[in-house]
Amino acid sequence: MTNNVFRFDQTRAPIYEALQRFRQMRVVPFDVPGHKRGRGNPELTEFLGERCVSIDVNSMKPLDNLCHPVSVIQEAEELAADAFGAAHAFLMVGGTTSSVQTMVLSTCKRGDKIILPRNVHRSVINALVLCGAVPVYVNPEVDCKLGISLGMKREQVQKAIDKNPDAVAVLVNNPTYYGVCSDMKAIVKMAHDAGMYCLSDEAHGTHFYFGAGMPVTAMDAGADMAAVSMHKSGGSLTQSSFLLIGPNMSAGHVRQIINLTQTTSGSYLLMSSLDISRRNLALRGREIFAKVINMADYAREEINAIGGYYAYGKELVNGDSIFDFDPTKLSIHTRDIGLAGIEVYDILRDEYDIQIEFGDIGNILAYLSIGDRPQELERLVSALAEIRRRYQKDPDGLLSQEYIDPEVITSPQEAFYANKRSVPLRESAGLVCSEFVMCYPPGIPILAPGERITDEILDYIEYAKIKGCSMTGPEDPNIENINVLA
């Protein structure tokens, strides 16, 4: 975590303050948006509230412009960079997907190699489709008991760098969806020693920057860029994110890349939520996340006492493929009670009115953050105990592995834009996929464009469908057919 010694006044929230001043000015709007502070859409105003729609405004001089900030947005960026220990920070209103894609597009062009783990979010591979870079996968180890993919081993990263000295960047998940962290400092050093950039997908690591006893942050480790999903554990509105860069990156160049894909109509609802949430974490983050860790530790202990479940934590740390573990992640293995994670996920929602983050073949994740309270955790623990009592069965026959090594035949861009044909799913074995197939969440592709389809992958897809995983990606919404290279 950063040392929380700030250079700027973190009590400030310049975008929020500017919007407050603007609201008091009673400006007559002859600009967009067309709802005119909500007057033109009374149902929307009733639903969202007058205070909300009254600040859903367009860029103008008093409020700055996200594409080329010179005043209050620029100040908000400086405060965010200070809070996160970055050389510069960008307010992103296209989600962390936009931040991740900017990282790749800022460092890679067509034909460039980028070293990355295969268990990346689809936004990374989408960026490869856009720019034409070629992935060099460091296939993560798998914990066979839990059926989850782990971090990148130092030896595997160094081997990939040695075999591909012409690669331009290394990308690291910090942490994975389940809370597993790689040795960020060592990987940054390897990349820099080889003249490569190091990029970090920190979609699930916002709290690392503000809590005590957390894994190392990308900025503290010396990474060149980090995509931080502020709306996940940081408390801002959905779709708001930060992109952080280190001193080796040109802020002007990165801004140009952002402006290739990000909207020119930045939402002041999203930007003000980033501004206010950054202030909250800078001032109170250490206290907030100490409580979150205590709640997670308590929940792990209670869930493990039920029997059958395994809520895992720092005991998994092995110094390499699990270099560290996010103590706020409440990841729970369910396979030993005879239920797939997605089945427990569905039961919790349908029968107990509890919505957790996701369930996969063998695990569930309850996402704990700044808005959780102990009484809700008690309800979750009680529900899990009752589910075990009511539904436990023999686990024989359940699949266990969440990750299958891909066989890459061609680049994602070439496969995505190539001539293709649709074939029935079960007739696709041996062919090369030209689209994505994934369970969402977590949005890690089972298949990506350019990868060979195998019987093992088809078994996994069909099993996930039967168990109720939310499958996305293919052109065919029923996922009965799949597009392959013609």
LUMZA-899593 format. One record per residue: x, y, z of N, C-alpha, C, O, CB in turn; residue in three letters. Coordinates in steps of 0.05 Angstrom, whole numbers, plus 5000, padded with zeros to 4 digits. Glycine has a CB too. Example, Ala and Ser with C-alpha at 12.3 -4.5 7.8 and 13.67 -1.06 7.14 Angstrom:
<nodes>
526448865156524649105156526449345156528549345169522649115181Ala 525749555142527349795143525850015157526850235161528249885114Ser 
</nodes>
This chain:
<nodes>
501749765000500050005000501850255000504150245008498150005024Met 500650474991502150724992502350825021500950725039500750944975Thr 504151005026504751085054502751295064502951375087507551195056Asn 500851375047498751555056499751825066498551965082497051435078Asn 502151905056503152175060502552335035503852285014506252185068Val 500652505035499652635011500952905007501553055026496652655012Phe 501352974981502453244974500253444970500653684972504153214948Arg 497853344963495553524958493553504980493553324996494353454930Phe 491653694980489653705000487353504993485653564977488453995003Asp 487453275005485653054998482753105009481052935005486652795009Gln 482353325024479653385032478053515009475653555010479653575056Thr 479553594988478253724965476953514947477753284946480353884949Arg 474753594933473453434913472553634891470253714890470953274924Ala 474453714873473953944856471653914836470254114831476453994840Pro 471153674826468853634808466253664823464453804814469053364793Ile 466153534846463753554863463253844871460953944869464153384889Tyr 465353994878465154274886464154444863462454624866467854384897Glu 465154394839464354544815461454494808459954674800466154474791Ala 460554244811457754184806455954314826453754394819457353874806Leu 456854324851455254464872454954764865452754874867456554444899Gln 457054884856456955174848455155204823453555384822459755284841Arg 455355014804453755034780450855004786449155144775454654814760Phe 450154824805447254784812446055044823443755104818447054564833Arg 447655204837446655444850446455674829445155884835448555534872Gln 447655644806447655864786444955874771444456084759449955824766Met 443455664770440855664756441155744727439655914717438855854771Arg 443055614714443555674686441255564668440255354673446255544677Val 440455724648438455634629439755454608441555554594436955884616Val 438855204605440355024587439255024558437054934553440154734598Pro 440855124540440355084511442654914500443754964479440155364497Phe 443254694515445254504506444254224512441954194522448054554520Asp 445754024507445053744514445953694542447753834552446253534494Val 444753494556442753294547439953414545439253614558442753064565Pro 438353284528435753394521433653384542431553504540434753254498Gly 434253234564432153224585432053494601430253534617432752994604His 434053674596434053944608433753934638431754034649431854104595Lys 435753814651435753794681433353634691432553664714435754074694Arg 432353454674430253274683427453364676425553214678430353234711Gly 427153624668424453724663423053574640420653544640424554024657Arg 424653494620423453364597422853074600421752944582425253404573Gly 423652954623423252674627422452624656424052534672425752504620Asn 419952694663419152684692419252404704419852384728416252794695Pro 418752204688418951924699421851864708422351754729417951724679Glu 423751944691426551904698427352064722428751974740428451984674Leu 426352314724426952484747425852374772427052374793425852764742Thr 423352264771422152144794423751894803424051844827419252064789Glu 424751744784426151494790428951554802429651434822426451324765Phe 430451734789433151794798433352014818435252034833434851854773Leu 431352194818431452424836432452674822434252664805433252354860Gly 431352894830431953154818434853224822436153334803430153374829Glu 435953174845438753244850440653094832442753204823439553174880Arg 439952854825441652694807441552794778443552854766440752394807Cys 439052824767438852904739439753194735440453274713436052864729Val 439653354756440453634753443453674748444253884738439553794777Ser 444953464755447853484749448753294727451153254723449453424775Ile 446753184713447353034689447553234666445653284651445152814683Asp 449953354664450353584646452553534626453953334628450953844663Val 452753714607454853694586457353844595457254004614453753804559Asn 459553794581462053944587461554234580460254304560464353824570Ser 462754414596462654704591465054824607466154684624459854824600Met 465655064602468055184614468155164644470255084655468255474607Lys 465955214659466155194688466554914698467454864721463655314701Pro 465854714681466054434690468254274676468654044682463454294685Leu 469754404658472054284645471154074624468754044620473854144666Asp 473053934612472553744591474253504595476753524596472953864563Asn 473053264596474553024602476652964581478752844587472652784605Leu 476153034556478052974534480553144535482653064526476653014507Cys 480253384547482553564548482253734574481753974572482753744523His 482653614597482153764622484253974628486653934624482053564645Pro 483254204636485054434643484354554670485854724680484954644621Val 482154474682481354604708480454394728482154254739479154814703Ser 477854374733477054204756477553904751478153764770474054254761Val 477253814727477853524722480853484724481753274735476953444693Ile 482453674715485353654718486153644748487853484756486753884704Gln 484853804764485353804793484553534805486053424822483754024807Glu 482253424796481453164806483452944799483952764815478653094795Ala 484552964775486552764766489152794784490252594791487352814737Glu 489853034790492253074807491852964834493652834846493053374808Glu 489453004845488852894872488752594871489752464890486153004882Leu 487752474850487652184848490452064845491051864858485952094824Ala 492152194829494852104826496352104853497751924860496452274806Ala 495852324868497052344895496052124913497652004928496452624907Asp 493452074913492351874931493351594925493751434943489251884929Ala 493751534899494551264891497551234888498551024882493151194865Phe 499051454891501951434888502851404860504851264854503051214905Gly 501351524841501951494812503151764802502851974814499451424797Ala 504451744779505451984766503152144754503252394754507551914744Ala 501152004744498752134734496451934736496851694735499252224704His 494052044738491651884739489552004720489352244717490451874768Ala 488151824707486051904688483351814698483051584707486551794660Phe 481351984698478551904704477451764680477351874658476852154713Leu 476451524684475451354662472451304666471651214687476951094660Met 470851364646467951324648466951094631464551064627466551584640Val 468750934620468050704604468650444618468950234606469450704577Gly 468650454645469250224661472250154660473850284645467649984651Gly 473049954675475849864675476549724649478849694643476449684699Thr 474449634635474949534607476349744591478349684577472249454594Thr 475449994592476750214578479650264588481350314572475150474580Ser 480050244614482650284625484650064616486850114608482550284656Ser 483649814616485349584608486049614578488349574570483949314613Val 484049674562484549704534486549934528488149904509481949744518Gln 486350144543488250364539491050284546492950354532487450604557Thr 491450114567494050024573495349874550497649924543494049844598Met 493749684538494849524516495249704491497349674478492949294510Val 493349874485493650034461495850244464496850344444490950174455Leu 496550324488498650524493501450404489503350544484498450634521Ser 501650134491504250014491504649824468506949744461504749864517Thr 502549734454502749534434501549624407499549774407501249274442Cys 502749544386501649584359501449314344502249114356503349794342Lys 500449324320500149074305502748914303504849024295499049134277Arg 502648664310504948484308506648474333508248294336506548564285Gly 506348664351507848664376507048424393504648354394507548934391Asp 508948314408508248104427507848224455509148414463510547894428Lys 505848114469505448194497505147944514503647764507502848374500Ile 506647924536506747694553504547734574504447934588509547654567Ile 502847534578500647554596499647284605500047084591498347714584Leu 498247274628497047014636494546974620493247164611496347014667Pro 493846724615491446664599488846724615486846774602491446374590Arg 488946724641486546784656486147084660485747184682486646644684Asn 486247224637485747514638482747564631481447394621487547664617Val 481847804638479147884631478947914601480947974588478348154646His 476647884590476347904561477148174550477748194526473447844554Arg 477048384567477848644557480648654547481348804529477448854579Ser 482448484559485248474550485348364521486648474504486948304569Val 483948134517484048014491482448184470483148184447482847724492Ile 480348324479479048514462480948724451480948794428476648644476Asn 482748814469484749014461486648894440487549044422486349114485Ala 487248644442488948514422487548494395488848524374489848234431Leu 484948444396483348454372483448724359483748744334480448374377Val 483348934375483349204364486149284353486249414331482649404386Leu 488249224366490849324357492549124342494449204329492449414381Cys 491848864343493348664328495848564341497448424328494148784302Gly 496148624367498448504382498048204385495748104384498748644409Ala 500248064390500147774392500647684421502647764432502347644372Val 498947524432499347444460501447214462501447034446496747344472Pro 503047244483504847024491503846944519504347094538507947104491Val 502546724521501246654546503146514565504646324557498846474541Tyr 503146604590504346454612502046304625500546424641505846644632Val 501746054619499445904629499745874660501745754669499145634616Asn 497745964675498045954704497745664714496545494701495946124717Pro 499045614737498545364750495645344759494345554763500445314774Glu 494745104764491945064774492144924801493544724804490244904753Val 490645024820490244884845488144664840485744724837489445074869Asp 489044424838487244204830485044154850482844064842488843944825Cys 485544204875483544154895481244364892478944304893484744164924Lys 482144624889480144834887479144874859477044984854481345094898Leu 480744784839479944824811480245104802478745194784477244724808Gly 482045264814482445544805485145584794487145454802481945734829Ile 485345774775487945844765489346034784488046194798487645974736Ser 491946014785493546174805494946404791494146484769495545984819Leu 497046504804498546724792500646634773500946394767499746894814Gly 502246824764504446764746506946694762507746854780505047004726Met 508146474757510646404771512946564760513046614736511246094769Lys 514746644777517046804768518646664746519446784726518946864792Arg 519146404750520746254731519346244703520646264682521145964741Glu 516646224703515246214678515346484664515546494639512346124683Gln 515146704679515246964667518047014655518247104633514647184688Val 520146944670522846984660523346814635524646904616524946914682Gln 522246574635522546394612521146514587522246514565521346114618Lys 518746624591517346754569518847004559518947044535514546834578Ala 520047154577521647384569524047304554524747424533522447554594Ile 525447094563527846994550527246884522528846924503529246774567Asp 524946754519524246634493523046844474523046804450522246414497Lys 522247074485520947274469522147554476520747734485517847284473Asn 524747584470526047834478524948074463525448304470529047814473Pro 523448024441522348244425519548324435518348504424522148164396Asp 518548194457515948274468516248564479518348644487515048084491Ala 513948704479514048984487513049034515513549244527512549154468Val 511448844526510148884552509548624565509248414552507649054549Ala 509248634592508348414608505948514624506048724636510648304628Val 503748364623501348434638500848244661501147994657498848444619Leu 500048344684499648184708496948244720496148474721501948234728Val 495548034729493048084745493948134774495447974785491147834743Asn 492948344786493648404814491248504829490848744831496048604815Asn 489548334841489748034842487947914821486748054805488947934871Pro 487847644821485847504805483047534818482847644840486547204802Thr 481047444804478247464815478147334843476647424860476247334796Tyr 479647114847479446964872481147084894480947004917480246684867Tyr 482947284887484547404908487447334907489047414924483547344934Gly 488347174887491147084885492847294872492147414851491246824869Val 495147354884497047554874499647424865500647234879497547764895Cys 500747514843503447434834505547614848504847804862503747454803Ser 508147544844510347704856510647954838512347954820512947534858Asp 509148154844508948394828511748534825512548604803506948594839Met 513148564847515648714846517648564828519148684812516848744874Lys 517848294831519748144816519048154786520848174769519747844825Ala 516448134780515648134751516148414739517048424716512748064749Ile 515648624753516348894743519348914737520049014716515449104764Val 520948814755523848834751524748664727526348764711525348724776Lys 523548424724524248264700523548404674525048414656522747994701Met 521148524674520248664650522048904644522948934621517348764654Ala 522649064664524249304660527149224652528349364635524249474685His 528249014664530948934657531048844628533148864615531848694675Asp 528848754617528748664589527748894570527448844546526848424586Ala 527449134581526549354565523649344558522749464538528149364540Gly 522049214574519149184569517549344589518549394612518248884569Met 515149434581513349554600512049334618511949104610511149714585Tyr 511249424642509649234659506949374664506849594675511149174685Cys 504849224657502049324660500649154681501148914683500549314633Leu 498849274696497449124717494449164715493449394715498449204745Ser 492948944713490048954715489348934744489348724756488648724698Asp 488749174756488049184785485049234788484249384806489649394799Glu 483449114771480549154773479549084800477649214810479148984752Ala 480748884813479848794839481748864861481748734882479448484838His 483449074857485449134877485449424886487449524896488049074867Gly 483249574882483149854890483949894919485450074926480349964885Thr 482949714936483349734965486249694973487049764995481649544980His 487949574955490749534962492049794968493949804984492149384939Phe 491150014955492450274958491750414984493050614991491550444935Tyr 489850314999488850465022488750305048488550425069486150585016Phe 488950045047488749885071491449795081493349765065486949645065Gly 491649745106494049635118494049335114491949205114494349705148Ala 496449215112496648925110495748805084495048575082495148795132Gly 495748975063494848885037497248805019499448875025493249115023Met 496748644998498848594979499948844966498549054967497848404957Pro 502248834955503549074943501849174919500649014904506449004934Val 501749434916500349554894502149564869504649554871499349834901Thr 500949594846502449614821504249854821506549844813500649624797Ala 503250084831504850334831507150304851509350394844503050574839Met 506750194874508950154893510949954882513349974888507850054920Asp 510149764866511949574854513449684830515349554820510349324845Ala 512749924821514150044799512949984771514350034751516949954799Gly 510449884770509249834744508850084729508750304740506549684748Ala 508650064702508350294685505450394683504950624679509450234657Asp 503550204684500750274682499050084699499849844702499750274652Met 496850184710495050014725492250104721491650344722495750024756Ala 490449914716487549964712486149894739486249664747486349804688Ala 484950094751483850074778480850114777479850324771485150274797Val 479349904784476449904783475250024808474549884826475349624778Ser 475150294808474250434832471450354841470750364864474350734828Met 469750284821466950214828466649944842464649894854465150224804His 468749774841468549514853468849534883466949494898470649314841Lys 471349584892471749594921472049884931472449924956474049434929Ser 472050084913472550354922470050524927470350744938474150494902Gly 467750424920465250564927464150754907462050884912465750704952Gly 465350794883464250974863462050844847461550604851466551074845Ser 460850994829458650884813459650684792461850704782457051104800Leu 457950484786458650284766459550424740458250614731456250104761Thr 461650314728462850404703464950624707466050714687460650514685Gln 465450704731467550904736470150774745470050574760466651114757Ser 472350874735474950744739477150944738476751174729475350524717Ser 479550864748481951024745483950874728484250624730483151094772Phe 485451014712487850914699490251054710490351304709487650944667Leu 492050904722494451024735496850964717497150754705494850904763Leu 498651164716501151114702503551194719503351364736501251274675Ile 505851064713508351134727509951334711509051434690509950874731Gly 512251404721513851624709514951564681515751744667516151694727Pro 515051304673516151234647514151274624514951254601517150954647Asn 511651334630509651364610509151654604509251824622507051224618Met 508551724579507851994571504852034576503151894563508552044542Ser 504052214593501252264599499852364574497552294569500952464622Ala 501152524558499952634534499252414514497152414502501752834521Gly 501152224511500651994493498351824503496651744487503251824489His 498351764528496251604539493551734536491551604530496751544569Val 493452004540490952154536489952124507487552094502491352444543Arg 491752134488490952094460489751824455487851794441493452134441Gln 490951614468489851344465487151324477485251204466491851134478Ile 486851434501484151434515482051564496479851454494484351594541Ile 482751784484480851924467480151794441478351874427481852204462Asn 481651574434480851414411478251274415476651234397483151214404Leu 477751184440475451004445473551114466471151044465476450734453Thr 474451284484472651374505470851594495471551754478474351474529Gln 468451604507466451804498467452084501469052154518463951764515Thr 466452254483466952544486464952684504465052914509466952684458Thr 462952524513460852634531461152504558459352344566458052584519Ser 463252564572463752434598461552494618460752724620466452534609Gly 460652294632458552314651459552454677461352354690457252044658Ser 458352674684459052814709458052664734459152704756458053094709Tyr 456052494730455352314752457652124759458252084782452752154745Leu 458752004738460951814742463451964752464851874771461651664716Leu 464152184740466552334748466352434776468352424791467052564729Met 464052544784463752644811463852414831464852444853461152804815Ser 462852174823463051944841465951854845466651774867461351714831Ser 467551874825470451814828471752014846473351944863471851824800Leu 471052264843472252484858471552454888473352464905471252764848Asp 469052404894468052384922469152124934470052124958465052374923Ile 469251904919470151644929473151654934474151534954469451424910Ser 474651784917477551814922478051954948479751874964478951964898Arg 476552174952476852334977476252155001477652155021475052584977Arg 474052004999473251825021475451625028476151585052470751675015Asn 476651505008478751305013481351425023482651325041479251134988Leu 481951655012484451795021484251865050486251855065485052035004Ala 481851955059481552045086480951825106481751835129479352255087Leu 479451615096478451415115479051125106478150935119475551445118Arg 480651085085480950825074482250625093481350395094482650845050Gly 484250705108485550525126483650405147483550165152487950665140Arg 481950585158480050495178477850325165477050115176478650745191Glu 476950405141474850255127475749975121474249775127474050395101Ile 478049945109478849675100479849495123479949255120481049705079Phe 480649615145481249455169478649305177478749075185482349635192Ala 476449445176473849325183473049105163472048895171471649535185Lys 473549155137472948965117474548705121473448485119473449075088Val 477148735127478848505131477848345156477748105155481848585136Ile 477148485177476148355201473548195195473247975204475648555223Asn 471748315179469348175171469947925155468747715159467448365156Met 471847955136472547725119473747505135473147265131474447815096Ala 475547575154476847375171474747225188474846985191478947505189Asp 472847375199470747265215469047075198468446845207468947485227Tyr 468347155174466646995157468046735149466846525149465747155132Ala 470646755142472146515135472046315158471646075153475046585128Arg 472546405182472546235205469846095209469645855214473346385230Glu 467746255207465046145211464245945189463045735195462946375213Glu 464846015164464145835142465745575143464645365138464645975115Ile 468245595150469845345152468845175175469244925175472845415156Asn 467645295196466645145218464044985211463344795224466045325242Ala 462745065189460344925180461044645172459544455177458945075157Ile 463344615158464144355147463144335118461044435111462944125164Gly 464844205102464144175074465144395056466144355034461244145071Gly 464844645065465844875050468744925058469744845079464145125056Tyr 470145065040472845155046473145445038473445505014475044975033Tyr 473045635057473545915052476545965055477545955078471846105071Ala 477846005033480746005034481846285037480546485030481945865009Tyr 484346295046485646555051488646535049489746395032484846655078Gly 490046685067492946705065494446445070496846435064493846915084Lys 493046245080494445995084495345865058497045685058492645795100Glu 494145955036494945845009497545955000498845844982492745914989Leu 498546175011500846315001503346125000503946005020501546565018Val 504646114976506945934973509446084965511545964960506345714953Asn 509246354963511546514956512146534926514046664919513946404969Gly 510446414909510946434880508346454865507446674858512546184871Asp 507146224858504646234842502346354859500346454848503845954831Ser 502546334885500746484903502646644921503146574944498846294920Ile 503646864910505647024925504347164948505647194969506947224906Phe 501847244944500347374966497447324961496647234940501047684968Asp 495747404980492847354978491347604988492147715009491947094993Phe 489347684974487747914982485947835006484147665003485948014958Asp 486447955030485047865054482047945054480547845071486347985078Pro 481248125035478348195035476747995018474248005019478048475023Thr 477947825003476547644985475347415000476847255013478347544962Lys 472747384999471347155011470746954989468446934980468747245027Leu 472846804982472546594961472046324976473446254995475146574944Ser 470046184966469145944980468845704961467445724941466445994994Ile 470245494967470145244951467745084960467345034984472745074954His 466045004941463544874947463344584938461544434946461245024935Thr 465244494923465044234910464744004930463343804923467544184893Arg 465844024953465843804973463043754985462643554997467743854995Asp 461143944981458443894990456743784967454343754969457144145002Ile 458043734944456643614921455243814904453543734887454743414931Gly 455844064907454544274891456644444876458744514888452744454908Leu 456144494851457844694837457444964849455345024860457144694806Ala 459445134846459145404857456845554845455445694860461745564851Gly 456245524819454045664807451345564818449445714819454145624776Ile 451245314827448745214839448245344866446045414873448844904842Glu 450445374882450145514908449445814903447745924917452745494924Val 450645934883450046204875447046244869445846424879451746284850Tyr 445946054853443146074846441246034870439246164873442445864824Asp 441945834887440345784911440346024930438246104941441345524926Ile 442646144934442846374951441046604941439646734957445746474953Leu 440946644915439346864904436346784905434746944913440246924876Arg 435746544895432946474890431446404916429046454918432746234872Asp 432846294936431546204960432146374985430646365005432245924965Glu 434346524984435146675008435446975003436147125021437846565019Tyr 434847054978435047344971437847454977438147684987432947504987Asp 439847294972442647384975444047374948444147164936444147194996Ile 444947604939446347624913449347634918450347834928445347864897Gln 450747434909453647444912454847504885453447534865454847174923Ile 457547544884458847644860458747434837457947504815461647714866Glu 459547194842459446994821459846714832460746674854461547054799Phe 459046524816459546244821460546114796459646174774456946104832Gly 462545934799463545794776463145494781461245414795466545854770Asp 464845334769464545044771464844944800463444764809466444904753Ile 466745054815467244954841467345154864467845084887469844804841Gly 466945414857467345624878465245844875463945874854470145744875Asn 464845984897463346234897465046454908466946404923460646204913Ile 464346704901465746934913463747124923462047224909467547074891Leu 463847184949462247394962464047644964466147634978461147314990Ala 463347854949465048084947464548274971462448384974464548234920Tyr 466548294988466348475012467748735007469948744996467548335037Leu 466448955014467649215010466549415030465549335052467249314982Ser 466749675023466249885042463449905052462850035072467150145031Ile 461549785037458749805045457549575060455249575066457049855021Gly 459249365066458149135079458049165109459549325121459948895073Asp 456149015122455849025151455848745162455148555148453149175158Arg 456648715187456748445199454148285198454148045195457648465228Pro 451848425201449248285202448648145175447447935175447048475208Gln 449548265152449148135127450947885124450147685113449748325103Glu 453347905136455147665135453947435152454147205144457947745146Leu 452747505174451447305191449247155175448846915176450247425217Glu 447847315159445647205142446847015121445746805116444047425129Arg 449047095109450346925089451346665102450946445091452747065076Leu 452646685125453646445138451346255145451546015141455246515164Val 449246365156446846195162445746055138444945825139444746365176Ser 445546205116444446095091446245865081445245665072444146315070Ala 448845905082450645695072450445445089450545225079453545795073Leu 450045485116449745245133447145095126447144855126449645335163Ala 445045255121442545125114442644985087441444775083440245335115Glu 443945115068444244985041445744725043445044525030445745175022Ile 447844715060449244465063447344255075447344025066451744505082Arg 445844325095444044135108441844035089441143805089442744265133Arg 440844215072438544145054439444015028438043845017437044395048Arg 441744095018442444014990444943844987445543764965442744254974Tyr 446443795009448943655006448543384993446643234999450343625033Gln 450443314975450343054961453142964955455043104960448543064936Lys 453342724943455942614936457242784914455942824893455642314927Asp 459742874918460943044898462042884873462943014855463243194910Pro 461842624873462842464850461442554825459042604824462342164855Asp 463042594804461942664778462042964773461543054750459142584777Gly 462643124793462943414789465643474776467643364784462643564816Leu 465643644756468143744745469543924766468144054783467743904719Leu 472143934765473544084785475244314774475744504788475343904801Ser 476044294749478044484739476744724725475044694708479844344719Gln 477544964734476445214723477945304699476845454683476545424744Glu 480445214695482145314674483245094656484044884666484545474686Tyr 483145134630484144944611486145084593485545294581481844814593Ile 488644974591490645094574489745114546488744924534493244934576Asp 489945354533489145384506491445304486493745314493488245664500Pro 490645234462492545194440492045424421490045434406492244914426Glu 493945624420493645854404494645804376496945724372495146104416Val 492945834356493645784328494246044313496146054296491345634314Ile 492746254318493146504305492446734324491246684345491546524279Thr 493146984316492647214334489647264337488147204319494047464324Ser 488847384360485947444363484847614341482647574332485547574390Pro 486447814332485447994311484947844285482947874272487348224307Gln 486947684277486647534252484247354253482747334233489247384246Glu 483947214275481647024277479047174278477047074266482046854302Ala 478947394292476347534295475347644269472947644263476647764315Phe 477247744252476447874227476547684203475947764180478148114222Tyr 477347434207477647244185474947154175472847184188479347004193Ala 474847034151472446904142471746674161473446524170472846794112Asn 469146654167468346454187465846314178464446404160467946594214Lys 465246094192462845954187461745854214463345814233463245714168Arg 459145814215457945714240457545414239456445314219455245864245Ser 458345284260457944984261456744914288457045064308460644834257Val 455244694290454244604316456544564335458744474328452644344313Pro 456044634361458144634381459644364381462144364382456944684408Leu 458244144382459543884384461043794359462543604360457443674391Arg 460643934337462043864313464544044309465844034288460243894289Glu 465144214329467244414326469944314335471944454332466544664340Ser 470144074348472643984359474743964337474243864315472343704372Ala 477144074343479344074324479444324307481544374294479143834307Gly 477244484306477244724290478144964307478544944331474344774279Leu 478645184293479645424307477445624311476045704292481945554290Val 477045704336474845884344475446164333477746254332474545894375Cys 473246314326473546584316472046784334471647014326472746614287Ser 471046694357469646874375470246794404471846614409466546854369Glu 469046934423469446874451467246694462465046694452469547134467Phe 468046524481466046384498467046414526469346354533465846074489Val 465246504544466046534572463746524590461446564582467546804575Met 464246474616462246504637462646794647464846884653462646294660Cys 460346934650460547214660458647244683456247184680460047414638Tyr 459647354706462447374713463747104715462446904717462747534739Pro 466447094715468447314717469247434691470747624691470747214731Pro 468447324668469147444642471947364632473047494616469147744645Gly 472947134643475447024633474646824610473246634616477046884656Ile 475646864586474746694564475546394568477746334576475946784538Pro 473546224563474145934560475445884533477345734530471545764564Ile 474446034513475546034486475846324478474046484483473845874467Leu 477946384464478346654452478946614422479746394414480646804466Ala 478446824406479046804378481946714372483846814384478447064364Pro 482146514355484846414347485646164362487846064357486846624352Gly 483946064380484745824395483245574385480945584376484045864425Glu 484645344387483545094377481444994397481845004421485744884372Arg 479244894386477144784403477744484408478344344389474344814389Ile 477644404433478244124439475743994453473944134461480644104458Thr 475843734454473643584467473443664496471243684507474043284464Asp 475743704509475743784537474344054541472844084560478643794548Glu 474944244524473644504525470644484521469044604535474844704505Ile 469844314501466944284496465544154519463244224526466544104470Leu 466843954532465643834556465244044578463144044591467543604567Asp 467244224581467044424601464744614595463144684613469644584603Tyr 464444704570462344894562459644764567457844894579462644974533Ile 459244524559456644384562456044344592453744374600456644124547Glu 458044274607457644234636456844504649455044504666460244124649Tyr 458244714642457644984653454845064646453445184663459745194643Ala 453945014622451245074613449144924630447245034639450845024583Lys 449644664633447844494648447544594677445344594689448744204648Ile 449844674689449844764717448645034721448145124743452744754728Lys 448345184698447045444700448845684699447945904706445545454725Gly 451345644690453145874687452046064665450845974646455945784680Cys 452346314669451446514649453646534628455746654632450946794663Ser 453046404605454946394583454546624564452346684556454746124568Met 456746754557456646984538458846964518460646804520456847254554Thr 458647134497460747154478459947084449460347254431463046984485Gly 458946844445458346764417456146924404454447034417457746474416Pro 456146924377454047044362451346914367449247044368454747044332Glu 451446644370449046494376448346524405449846424422449446194368Asp 446246654412445646704441445046454457445446444481443246884443Pro 444246234443443745984457446245804459446245604472441645824443Asn 448445894447451045754447450645454439451745274451452345774475Ile 448945414418448745154407450545124382451244904374445845094400Glu 451245364370453045374348455345554355455145724373451645474322Asn 457645524341459945684347461245764320461345604302461945544365Ile 462346004319463646094294466546004295468046024314463546404292Asn 467445884272470145784269471345894244469845994226470245464270Val 473945874241475245974217474345794193474145554195478345964219Leu 473645934171472645794148474845634134474445504113471345984128Ala 
</nodes>
